[in-house]
C-alpha cells in the first residue's frame, strides 16, 4: 500500500501494480502544491499545520520544519494571525469556505501589500470536514489597479467643485493624498493666479511660480515654500523640465539630476532628508494648449517609489484639475472684468445735496454666480429734492452688468424729467421690454425670457418732508423712525420691469426728521439657507441697533444679514432724512393779475436782501418776473411763487395748468419768445415738473451768480429793465 509521507494516509489504490500508475499522478500533485501561485498551507481539525509549500514559507520567513506540526498562532503570534485562526475554526465548524482581502505587511515583505486569503474545507468521501486549506495570493497589482480607477473616478467629482483657483488646486492635493502620494504640491505661474493669460506653449529657463496648494498625508508639509509665496525653479529642476518638455518627469533619490536640482535650495534639501522623500513625479498642468504650472507628487520612506503605472494616474488627475483650473482662471478674469464694469457703473461718490445723508454698499456674490446687475443711485432733483433708487437686473456676469448700466442711465434720464415715481417706472418698464426684444446686434429679435429687472424709486422733499415711493417687483423699503421703530413700508409691489400690462402705484407719506430709509436688493435677504421672510426679520433686527454713522450701519447690516458666502450679489442704500430750515424757504401766493408781477419782484428782492444775496437780486428778479408773467398770461390759478435757499438758489412758480412751456429761439422781428430763452441763459438749469394739481416751473442758479457779460446784448433791446411790467409777452410759450 502506498502511504503519503506527509500525512501517513494511504493513497488511492493499494497494490504494487497501482503504484506505477499512481506515481506520475503523485508527482504532478506535488508539483501543483509546490508550484502553486498561492501560498498554501493545510491544517487539521486541531489547526495543526500538516503541510505548507515553499511560497508560504518565504512569505513568513520560516522553514517548513518551523511551521509544520504547530498551530499557526504558536508559530506566528500576532493579531492578524489570531484572526486567521478564527476564520479557519469557522470553516471547520460550518464546512463553508471563507474569502477575505487584506492590505498589510507580512514578515517576508518590506512594504505593505494586498493579499487575497481563501480558506476552504477539505472533506472526505462522506462529506465530513477532515482538514482546512488556506491559500494566500498576492493581488497587489490588481488592488492598485482598482485603487487607481477609484481614484480617477473620485477625481471626476471631487476636483472642480467651484470656480476658485486656490480651492481647485487644494482639491487636487486632497485627492492625491494618501493613495497616490505622501506629499502633493501645486505651483502655478503667477499670471495664472491673477486670472491673466499665460503665453501658449512650454516654458524655458528659470521659472517663477506661486505656491497655490500643498499637503501631506502625515499632516506637516515638508515644504520650503509657504502658501502664497513665489519660488524660483532652475532650469535643471524637474518642474522646469516638465514645463519645457510638456511631459511628466519621474525621478528620485537615485537620480543625480534629482539631487542636483534640490541642492539649489538648502531648505528643500533639509525637508527632503527629514521626511525621507525619495521618489518624485512632476506633471505639467496644461489645458487648451496653455501651460498653467506643475503638480508635484512625492513619496516617503514607507512607500514604494513611483513606477510607470503611476504616471498615467498622475496625468489623469492633473489633466482633470488643469481644465478646472483654466475654467477658474477664465472665470476669475471675467469676474474681475465684470466687477470693474459694475463698480464703474455704480456711483463713485454721492452727489452733494441737503435732503438726505446717504451711505451705500455693493457686494458681489462669492460663488461662481459672481457679479450681477444690482445697483443703487442717488439723484438730486429740482427744489432740493432727491431721488433714491435700488434695482436688480436678472442674471450675472458682463451681460447683467451692461444691462444694469443701461437701466441706471435710463433712470437718471427719466429722473431729469421730474416724473413721479409711478410714471417713471412705467416708462422704464417700456424700455426694459424693448431691450429684451433686441437681438445681440441691436436689431429686433425674439424676446429673451430671462431679461428683466426689479426697481424701487423714492423721491424725498426736504421742505415738506414728503416721500413718494413706487416699486416694480422689488423688495419693500424699510423705514427706521427716530424712536428706533422699524417697519417695512406697505408699497404696492407691482410687476417686475419688462413684463408690462399693469400700471404701477405710488405711496406718499410724511417722514419724521431723522428717519432712515433703507433700500436693498433681494440678494441681501434671500438665501438657499432661509426664505425671504427670515431674511427680512434678520434685516429688521439689524436695523434696531443704533450706529454712530450710516457707514457703520451698512457694515453692521451686511455682517448680520448676509451669509459667509453669499449666493447672490447685494446692493444696499441707507438714507437719513433731513429738512430745510423754515428761513431757507419763502413762499407767496400770487393773484392772477398782471399788476401783481411788480409786487412779486419786490418780495423777491427783499427776501434776497434778508439772505444776504443782494448780488443775485437782478437775475432772480428777472427770472421770477418772467415765470410769474408766464403763469398769469398763459396758465390758471392758483399761482404760487417760492424761493429755496440751499446749495443753489431755486426760484419756482406753480400754477394749476397742465401745459408746459417749451424753449425756442425767437426770430429777429418776433415780438415774443425771448423770455424763457433768457431764463435758460441766466440760470444754471431750469425745468418743469407736473404735480397732482398742475405744474411747477423752476430755475436754479449758483449762489452769488453774476449776470454774464454780454448775455442781454444778444437778445436785442428790451427797453427799460427797471419797469419789467411794461414788457410785451416776455413769457411767450412759443
C-alpha positions in Angstrom: 0.0 0.0 0.0 1.3 3.5 -0.8 1.4 5.9 2.1 1.6 9.7 1.8 4.8 10.5 3.6 3.5 13.9 4.8 0.1 12.7 6.1 0.7 9.0 6.8 -2.6 8.2 4.9 -2.9 5.6 2.2 -3.1 6.9 -1.3 -5.6 5.7 -3.8 -5.0 2.1 -4.7 -3.0 -0.3 -2.6 -1.3 -2.7 -4.9 2.2 -2.6 -6.3 0.7 -2.6 -9.8 -1.2 0.6 -9.0 2.0 2.3 -7.7 3.4 2.6 -11.2 0.2 4.1 -12.4 -0.1 6.5 -9.4 3.5 7.6 -9.3 3.2 10.2 -12.1 -0.1 11.5 -10.6 1.5 11.9 -7.2 4.4 13.8 -8.7 2.0 16.1 -10.5 0.2 16.7 -7.3 3.4 17.6 -5.6 4.3 20.0 -8.4 0.9 21.6 -8.2 1.3 22.1 -4.4 4.8 23.4 -4.6 4.5 25.5 -7.7 1.1 27.0 -7.0 0.9 30.8 -7.2 -0.8 30.6 -3.9 1.0 30.4 -0.6 -0.7 27.2 0.6 -1.0 25.5 4.0 -3.1 22.6 5.2 -4.3 22.3 8.8 -6.0 19.5 10.6 -9.1 19.8 12.8 -6.9 21.0 15.7 -5.5 23.7 13.5 -2.1 22.0 13.5 -0.2 22.6 10.3 0.1 19.4 8.2 1.7 20.8 5.2 2.9 24.1 3.8 4.5 25.0 0.4 7.7 27.0 -0.2 5.8 30.2 -1.1 4.1 30.3 2.2 7.4 29.7 4.0 9.0 32.6 2.1 6.1 34.8 2.9 6.5 34.1 6.6 10.4 33.9 6.5 10.3 30.5 8.1 11.2 27.0 7.1 8.7 24.2 6.7 10.0 22.4 9.8 9.4 25.6 11.8 5.7 25.7 10.7 4.6 22.0 10.2 3.3 20.3 13.3 2.5 23.5 15.1 -0.6 25.7 15.4 -0.5 28.9 13.3 -0.7 31.2 16.4 2.2 29.3 18.0 4.4 29.7 15.0 3.3 33.3 14.1 1.9 35.3 17.1 0.1 38.5 16.4 -3.5 39.8 15.9 -3.7 39.2 12.2 -2.8 35.5 12.6 -5.2 35.1 15.5 -7.9 36.5 13.2 -6.8 34.0 10.5 -7.1 31.1 13.1 -10.6 32.2 14.0 -11.7 32.1 10.3 -10.1 28.6 10.0 -12.1 27.4 13.0 -15.2 28.9 11.4 -14.7 26.9 8.2 -14.1 23.7 10.2 -17.3 24.3 12.2 -19.6 25.3 9.3 -18.0 23.5 6.3 -18.4 26.7 4.3 -15.4 28.5 2.7 -14.4 32.0 3.6 -12.7 34.6 1.5 -11.0 37.8 2.7 -8.9 40.5 1.3 -6.4 42.4 3.4 -3.7 45.0 2.9 -0.8 44.6 5.3 2.9 43.9 5.7 4.0 40.3 6.3 7.3 39.2 7.7 8.7 38.3 4.3 8.0 41.7 2.7 9.5 45.1 3.2 6.3 47.0 2.4 2.6 46.5 2.8 0.9 44.5 0.1 -2.6 43.4 -0.9 -3.5 39.8 -0.2 -6.4 37.6 -1.2 -6.9 34.9 1.5 -9.1 31.8 0.8 -10.0 29.3 3.5 -11.7 26.2 2.3 -12.7 22.9 4.0 -11.2 19.5 2.9 -13.8 16.8 3.0 -13.7 13.0 2.7 -15.9 10.8 0.5 -18.7 11.0 3.2 -18.6 14.8 3.2 -17.0 15.2 6.6 -14.6 18.0 7.1 -11.2 16.5 7.8 -8.9 19.5 7.4 -8.8 23.1 6.2 -6.9 24.5 3.3 -5.5 28.1 3.4 -4.4 29.8 0.2 -2.9 33.3 0.1 -2.4 35.1 -3.2 -0.6 38.4 -3.7 -3.1 40.7 -5.5 -1.2 44.0 -5.0 -1.2 44.9 -8.7 -4.9 44.2 -9.1 -5.6 46.1 -5.9 -3.6 49.0 -7.1 -5.3 49.0 -10.4 -8.7 49.1 -8.7 -7.4 51.9 -6.5 -6.2 53.8 -9.5 -9.6 53.5 -11.2 -11.4 54.5 -8.0 -9.1 57.5 -7.6 -9.7 58.7 -11.1 -13.5 58.2 -10.6 -13.3 60.2 -7.4 -11.3 63.0 -9.0 -14.1 63.5 -11.6 -16.4 64.7 -8.9 -14.0 66.0 -6.2 -12.0 68.3 -8.4 -13.6 71.4 -9.8 -16.5 71.8 -7.4 -16.1 75.6 -7.6 -14.6 78.2 -9.9 -12.0 79.2 -7.4 -8.3 78.7 -8.4 -7.0 78.1 -4.9 -9.8 75.7 -3.9 -9.5 73.7 -7.2 -5.7 73.3 -6.6 -6.5 72.2 -3.0 -8.9 69.6 -4.3 -6.2 68.1 -6.5 -3.9 67.8 -3.4 -6.7 66.3 -1.3 -7.5 63.6 -4.0 -3.9 62.6 -4.4 -3.3 62.1 -0.7 -2.6 59.5 0.5 -3.5 57.0 -2.2 -1.1 58.3 -4.8 1.5 60.3 -2.9 2.6 61.2 0.6 3.1 64.8 -0.4 1.4 66.8 -3.1 2.2 70.3 -4.3 0.6 72.6 -6.9 2.6 75.6 -8.2 1.1 77.9 -10.8 2.6 80.6 -13.0 2.0 84.0 -11.3 -0.1 85.3 -14.1 -2.5 82.4 -13.9 -3.2 83.1 -10.2 -4.4 86.6 -11.1 -6.6 85.3 -13.9 -4.2 86.5 -16.6 -3.4 84.9 -19.9 -0.2 82.9 -19.9 1.7 82.6 -23.1 1.0 79.4 -25.0 3.4 76.5 -25.4 6.1 75.2 -23.0 8.4 77.5 -21.0 12.1 77.5 -20.6 14.9 78.8 -18.4 14.4 79.8 -14.8 10.7 79.8 -13.9 8.9 81.8 -11.1 5.8 80.1 -9.8 3.5 80.7 -6.9 2.6 78.0 -4.4 -1.2 77.7 -4.5 -1.7 74.4 -2.6 0.2 71.8 -0.8 -0.5 69.0 1.6 1.0 65.9 3.3 -0.5 62.6 4.4 1.4 63.0 7.6 0.0 66.4 8.5 3.1 68.5 8.4 4.0 69.7 4.9 7.8 69.3 4.2 8.0 72.4 2.1 10.5 75.2 1.9 7.8 77.5 0.3 4.8 78.9 2.2 1.4 79.0 0.6 1.0 82.2 -1.5 4.8 82.7 -1.8 6.7 82.5 -5.1 9.7 80.3 -5.7 12.4 80.2 -8.4 12.9 76.9 -10.1 16.3 76.5 -12.0 16.3 75.1 -15.5 17.6 71.7 -14.2 14.7 71.2 -11.8 12.0 68.6 -12.5 9.4 71.3 -12.5 11.1 73.3 -15.4 12.0 70.0 -17.2 8.3 69.1 -17.1 7.2 72.5 -18.3 9.8 72.6 -21.0 9.2 69.2 -22.4 5.5 69.1 -21.7 5.8 65.6 -20.3 5.9 64.1 -16.8 9.2 63.8 -15.1 9.8 60.7 -12.9 12.9 60.9 -10.7 14.1 60.0 -7.3 17.0 59.8 -4.8 19.0 57.6 -7.1 18.9 60.1 -10.0 21.8 62.6 -10.0 19.6 65.2 -11.7 17.2 65.0 -8.7 19.9 65.5 -6.2 21.4 68.4 -8.1 18.0 70.1 -8.6 17.3 70.2 -4.8 20.8 71.3 -3.9 20.0 74.8 -5.2 17.8 75.3 -2.1 19.2 74.3 1.3 15.7 74.4 2.9 14.4 72.0 0.2 17.3 69.6 0.9 16.6 69.7 4.6 12.9 68.9 4.0 13.7 66.0 1.7 16.1 64.4 4.1 14.0 65.0 7.2 10.9 63.3 5.8 12.7 60.6 3.8 11.3 61.7 0.4 12.9 59.5 -2.2 10.6 59.5 -5.2 9.2 62.4 -7.2 6.8 62.7 -10.0 6.2 66.1 -11.6 3.4 66.6 -14.1 2.8 69.8 -16.2 -0.6 71.4 -15.8 -1.7 72.2 -19.3 -5.1 72.9 -20.7 -6.3 74.1 -24.1 -2.6 74.5 -25.2 -1.9 76.8 -22.3 0.8 76.0 -19.6 -0.6 76.8 -16.2 2.0 75.3 -13.8 3.1 72.0 -12.4 1.7 69.4 -9.9 4.4 67.6 -7.9 3.9 64.3 -6.1 6.4 62.8 -3.7 6.6 59.5 -1.7 8.5 58.9 1.5 10.5 56.1 3.1 7.5 53.9 3.8 6.2 53.8 0.2 7.4 52.1 -2.9 8.9 54.6 -5.5 6.7 55.8 -8.2 6.5 53.4 -11.1 5.5 53.6 -14.8 1.9 52.6 -13.8 1.6 55.6 -11.5 2.4 58.1 -14.3 -0.9 57.8 -16.2 -2.9 58.2 -13.0 -1.0 61.3 -12.1 -1.5 62.6 -15.6 -5.2 61.8 -15.4 -5.7 63.7 -12.1 -3.6 66.6 -13.3 -5.5 66.8 -16.6 -8.8 66.9 -14.8 -7.5 69.6 -12.5 -5.9 71.6 -15.4 -9.3 72.0 -17.2 -10.9 73.1 -13.9 -8.0 75.5 -13.1 -8.3 77.0 -16.6 -12.0 77.4 -16.2 -11.4 79.1 -12.8 -8.7 81.3 -14.4 -11.1 82.4 -17.2 -13.9 82.9 -14.7 -11.6 85.0 -12.5 -10.7 87.2 -15.4 -14.3 87.6 -16.5 -15.4 88.2 -12.9 -12.7 90.8 -12.5 -13.8 92.5 -15.7 -17.5 92.3 -14.8 -16.7 93.7 -11.3 -14.7 96.5 -12.7 -17.5 97.3 -15.1 -20.1 97.0 -12.3 -18.1 99.3 -10.0 -17.5 101.8 -12.8 -21.3 102.0 -13.4 -22.2 102.4 -9.8 -21.9 105.8 -8.2 -18.2 106.6 -7.5 -19.2 109.2 -4.9 -22.6 110.5 -3.9 -23.6 113.9 -5.2 -23.8 116.9 -2.8 -27.3 117.5 -1.7 -29.1 118.6 1.5 -32.1 116.3 1.5 -30.6 113.2 3.0 -27.4 111.7 4.4 -26.5 108.6 2.5 -24.3 105.5 2.5 -24.3 102.5 0.2 -22.6 99.2 -0.4 -22.4 96.7 -3.2 -21.2 93.2 -2.5 -20.7 90.7 -5.3 -21.5 87.0 -4.8 -18.7 84.8 -3.5 -19.9 81.9 -5.6 -19.5 81.1 -9.3 -22.5 83.4 -9.9 -20.2 86.3 -9.3 -21.1 89.8 -10.3 -24.7 90.5 -11.1 -26.9 93.5 -12.0 -27.7 95.0 -8.6 -27.3 98.8 -8.3 -28.3 101.8 -6.3 -28.2 105.5 -7.1 -28.8 109.0 -5.5 -30.1 111.6 -8.0 -30.5 115.3 -7.0 -33.8 116.8 -8.3 -35.2 120.2 -8.5 -36.4 122.0 -5.4 -33.7 120.5 -3.2 -35.4 117.1 -3.6 -33.6 113.8 -4.1 -34.4 110.5 -5.7 -33.2 107.3 -4.1 -33.0 104.2 -6.4 -32.2 100.5 -6.0 -32.6 97.9 -8.7 -31.6 94.4 -9.7 -31.2 93.0 -13.3 -31.8 89.4 -13.8 -28.7 87.3 -14.4 -25.0 87.6 -13.7 -21.7 88.4 -15.4 -20.9 91.0 -18.1 -24.3 90.9 -19.7 -26.1 91.7 -16.4 -23.5 94.5 -15.6 -24.0 96.1 -19.0 -27.8 95.8 -18.7 -27.6 97.5 -15.3 -25.6 100.3 -16.8 -28.3 100.9 -19.4 -31.0 100.9 -16.8 -29.2 103.2 -14.5 -28.7 105.7 -17.3 -32.3 105.4 -18.3 -33.4 106.1 -14.7 -31.2 109.2 -14.4 -32.5 110.4 -17.8 -36.1 109.9 -16.7 -35.4 111.5 -13.4 -34.3 114.6 -15.1 -37.8 114.9 -16.5 -39.1 115.2 -12.8 -41.6 112.4 -13.4 -43.5 111.0 -10.4 -42.2 107.5 -9.3 -45.1 105.6 -10.7 -44.8 107.3 -14.1 -41.0 106.8 -14.2 -41.4 103.1 -13.6 -44.0 102.9 -16.4 -41.5 104.4 -18.8 -38.7 102.2 -17.5 -40.9 99.2 -18.0 -41.4 100.0 -21.7 -37.6 100.4 -22.1 -36.8 97.1 -20.5 -39.4 95.4 -22.8 -37.7 97.0 -25.8 -34.2 95.9 -24.5 -35.5 92.3 -24.3 -36.8 92.5 -27.9 -33.4 93.4 -29.3 -31.1 90.7 -30.6 -27.3 90.7 -29.9 -26.8 93.1 -32.9 -29.4 95.5 -31.6 -31.9 94.5 -34.2 -35.4 93.4 -33.2 -35.4 89.8 -32.3 -37.1 87.2 -30.3 -37.9 88.2 -26.7 -35.4 86.9 -24.2 -37.4 85.4 -21.4 -34.6 85.8 -19.0 -34.3 89.6 -19.4 -36.0 91.6 -16.7 -35.3 93.7 -13.6 -36.8 95.0 -10.4 -36.6 98.5 -9.1 -37.7 100.8 -6.3 -37.8 104.5 -6.8 -38.3 107.1 -4.0 -38.4 110.9 -4.1 -38.0 112.8 -0.8 -38.7 116.5 -0.4 -36.8 118.2 2.5 -39.2 121.1 2.5 -42.4 119.3 3.0 -40.8 116.1 4.4 -43.0 114.1 2.0 -41.6 110.9 0.4 -43.2 109.3 -2.6 -42.3 105.7 -3.4 -43.1 103.2 -6.1 -41.6 99.7 -6.8 -41.6 97.2 -9.6 -41.4 93.7 -8.2 -38.7 94.9 -5.7 -38.2 94.2 -2.0 -40.2 96.6 0.2 -38.2 99.5 1.6 -37.5 99.6 5.3 -38.1 102.8 7.4 -36.4 103.4 10.8 -38.0 106.3 12.7 -36.0 108.4 15.2 -37.5 106.4 18.1 -36.0 103.2 16.7 -39.2 101.6 15.3 -38.5 99.5 12.2 -41.2 99.0 9.6 -41.3 97.6 6.0 -43.3 100.1 4.0 -46.6 98.9 2.5 -45.9 100.0 -1.1 -47.7 98.1 -3.8 -45.2 95.6 -5.2 -46.1 95.9 -8.9 -44.7 93.5 -11.6 -41.0 93.3 -12.4 -39.9 95.6 -15.2 -40.2 94.2 -18.7 -43.5 92.3 -18.2 -45.8 95.3 -18.9 -49.6 95.3 -18.8 -50.3 96.8 -15.4 -49.7 100.3 -14.1 -47.6 101.0 -11.1 -48.9 102.6 -7.9 -47.0 105.1 -5.7 -47.4 105.8 -2.0 -46.8 109.3 -0.4 -46.0 109.7 3.3 -44.6 112.3 5.6 -41.4 111.2 7.3 -40.2 112.5 10.6 -36.9 114.4 10.6 -34.0 112.0 11.1 -35.8 108.9 9.7 -33.7 106.3 7.9 -34.9 104.9 4.6 -33.3 101.6 3.6 -33.4 100.3 0.0 -31.8 97.0 -0.8 -31.9 94.1 -3.3 -33.1 90.6 -2.8 -29.5 89.3 -2.6 -29.4 90.8 0.9 -32.4 88.9 2.3 -32.8 85.8 0.2 -30.6 82.7 0.5 -30.7 79.0 -0.1 -30.5 78.6 3.7 -33.6 80.5 4.5 -36.6 82.1 2.8 -37.2 85.8 2.3 -39.3 86.2 5.4 -36.5 85.1 7.7 -34.1 87.4 5.8 -36.5 90.3 6.4 -36.6 89.5 10.1 -32.8 89.4 10.2 -32.7 92.8 8.5 -35.3 94.2 11.0 -33.1 93.0 13.9 -30.0 94.6 12.4 -31.8 97.9 11.9 -32.9 98.1 15.5 -29.3 98.5 16.5 -28.3 102.1 16.6 -25.0 103.1 15.0 -22.9 106.3 15.2 -22.9 106.7 11.4 -24.6 105.3 8.3 -21.3 103.7 7.2 -21.2 101.7 10.4 -24.9 100.8 9.8 -24.1 99.4 6.4 -21.3 97.3 7.7 -23.5 96.0 10.5 -26.3 95.1 8.1 -24.0 93.2 5.8 -22.4 91.4 8.6 -25.6 90.5 10.3 -27.8 89.6 7.4 -25.6 88.1 4.7 -24.2 84.6 5.0 -20.5 84.0 5.0 -20.5 83.1 1.3 -23.4 85.0 -0.4 -25.0 83.1 -3.3 -26.2 86.4 -5.0 -24.8 89.9 -5.2 -26.4 92.5 -3.0 -26.8 96.3 -3.1 -27.7 98.4 0.0 -28.6 102.1 0.2 -29.2 103.8 3.5 -30.5 107.4 3.7 -31.2 109.5 6.7 -33.7 112.3 6.1 -33.0 116.0 6.7 -35.3 119.0 6.5 -34.6 122.6 5.3 -35.0 125.2 8.0 -38.1 127.5 7.7 -35.9 130.5 7.0 -34.5 128.8 3.9 -37.8 128.8 2.1 -40.0 131.8 1.2 -43.5 131.2 -0.4 -46.0 133.7 -1.7 -49.4 133.3 -3.3 -49.7 135.5 -6.4 -53.0 136.9 -7.6 -53.9 136.3 -11.3 -53.4 140.0 -12.0 -50.6 141.4 -14.2 -50.2 144.1 -11.6 -49.0 141.5 -9.1 -45.8 141.0 -11.0 -44.2 144.2 -9.6 -45.1 143.1 -6.1 -43.6 139.7 -6.7 -40.4 141.3 -7.8 -40.3 143.4 -4.7 -40.8 140.5 -2.4 -38.0 138.5 -4.2 -35.6 141.5 -3.8 -36.5 141.9 -0.1 -36.0 138.2 0.6 -32.7 138.0 -1.2 -31.6 141.1 0.8 -32.6 139.3 4.0 -30.5 136.3 2.9 -27.5 138.5 2.1 -27.7 137.7 -1.6 -28.0 141.1 -3.0 -25.7 140.3 -5.8 -28.2 137.7 -7.1 -31.1 140.1 -7.0 -31.0 141.2 -10.6 -31.0 137.8 -12.2 -33.5 136.3 -9.6 -35.9 139.3 -10.0 -35.8 138.8 -13.8 -36.4 135.1 -13.6 -39.3 135.5 -11.1 -40.8 138.2 -13.3 -40.7 136.0 -16.4 -42.1 132.9 -14.7 -44.9 134.8 -12.9 -45.8 136.7 -16.1 -46.0 133.4 -18.0 -48.3 131.9 -15.3 -50.6 134.9 -15.2 -50.9 135.2 -19.0 -51.0 131.5 -20.1 -52.0 129.4 -17.1 -54.6 129.0 -14.4 -54.6 129.8 -10.7 -53.8 129.4 -8.0 -50.3 130.7 -8.6 -47.5 130.4 -6.0 -44.0 131.7 -6.0 -41.4 130.0 -3.9 -37.7 130.7 -3.3 -35.5 128.0 -1.8 -32.0 128.8 -0.4 -29.9 125.6 -0.4 -26.7 124.8 -2.2 -28.3 126.6 -5.1 -30.9 129.4 -5.2 -34.1 128.0 -6.7 -37.0 130.1 -8.0 -40.3 128.1 -8.5 -43.6 129.2 -9.9 -46.5 126.8 -9.6 -49.9 127.1 -11.3 -53.0 125.0 -12.0 -52.3 124.4 -15.7 -51.1 121.1 -17.2 -49.5 122.9 -20.2 -45.7 123.1 -20.0 -43.6 125.8 -21.8 -41.1 124.9 -24.5 -37.9 126.7 -25.1 -37.5 128.2 -28.6 -35.4 130.9 -30.2 -37.3 133.9 -31.5 -36.6 135.2 -35.0 -35.3 138.8 -35.5 -38.7 140.5 -35.8 -40.7 138.3 -33.4 -42.3 140.3 -30.5 -42.2 137.4 -28.0 -40.4 134.1 -27.4 -37.3 135.5 -25.8 -38.2 135.4 -22.1 -37.7 131.7 -21.4 -34.5 131.6 -23.5 -33.3 134.5 -21.3 -34.1 132.5 -18.2 -32.2 129.5 -19.6 -29.1 131.6 -20.3 -29.1 133.4 -16.9 -29.6 130.3 -14.7 -27.7 127.1 -14.1 -30.7 124.9 -15.1 -34.4 125.0 -15.4 -37.3 122.6 -16.0 -40.9 121.7 -15.4 -42.4 119.1 -13.1 -46.0 118.1 -13.0 -47.9 117.8 -9.8 -51.3 116.4 -8.8 -52.9 119.9 -9.3 -50.9 121.4 -12.1 -47.2 122.1 -12.8 -44.2 123.8 -11.3 -41.6 125.7 -13.4 -38.3 126.1 -11.7 -34.9 127.7 -12.3 -31.7 127.2 -10.3 -28.8 129.5 -10.2 -25.5 129.2 -8.3 -25.2 131.4 -5.3 -23.5 134.8 -5.8 -24.0 134.4 -9.5 -23.4 137.5 -11.6 -25.1 138.2 -14.9 -22.6 137.0 -17.6 -21.2 139.9 -19.7 -23.0 140.4 -22.9 -25.8 138.0 -22.2 -28.6 140.6 -22.5 -27.0 142.1 -25.6 -27.7 139.0 -27.7 -31.5 139.4 -27.3 -32.0 142.9 -28.7 -33.2 146.0 -27.0 -35.6 145.1 -24.2 -36.1 148.7 -23.2 -36.2 149.9 -19.6 -35.3 146.9 -17.4 -36.4 148.8 -14.4 -40.1 148.5 -15.4 -40.5 144.9 -16.5 -44.3 145.2 -16.1 -44.2 147.1 -19.5 -42.7 144.1 -21.3 -44.9 142.8 -24.0 -45.2 139.0 -23.8 -41.9 138.4 -22.0 -43.2 134.9 -21.1 -44.3 133.7 -24.5 -44.9 130.0 -24.5 -43.9 129.8 -28.2 
